[in-house]
Amino acid sequence: MIHDMEIVALEGYHNPEAMQYCLRSQGTLNHKPSKLVKGMGSIISMVSISPEGFLPSILLLVVVIVTVVIVVVILVVIVVAIDGVVIVVMIIGVEVVVTIFRVVVVVGVSFIIKLSLVIIGFLHMIVFCYLIHYPLGYVNGLL
């Protein structure tokens, strides 16, 4: 179905009254202009911009920010753990601390890396599913 505004643009009519009628019937004319300029530039300038077009970019920015925060938190935890190991080494002794450090590194770091990858992968899955389904109109069923 072709809207009135598209018919006016396709047939090349430059009648300001016809364009004004079409824009008012579509609900895209926010104000009553004193004079309409010929061409598509005047139609584009009268159409309001909605924030829904920026939603995928905002969602991607949120994923990037969350990813950076997760990486920073992991680095802080590792630095604090290393500082704790240095203090414990000075108190207990090297052999006991090396054994504890091996267990902590093997179990803890691998768990932290796996957990961060799962969180990052989940966030990326949400963003890419949204970016795929948004142009198709399935957004309401997805989120």
Buried (B, 14 or more C-beta within 10 A) or exposed (E): EEEBBEEBBEEEBEEBEBBBBBBEEEEEBEEEBEEBEEEEEBBEEBEEEEEEEEBBEEBBEEBEEEBEEBEEEBEEEBEEBEEEBEEBBEEEEEEEBEEBBEEBEEEBBEEBEEEBEEEBEEBEEBBEBBBEBBEEEEBEEEE
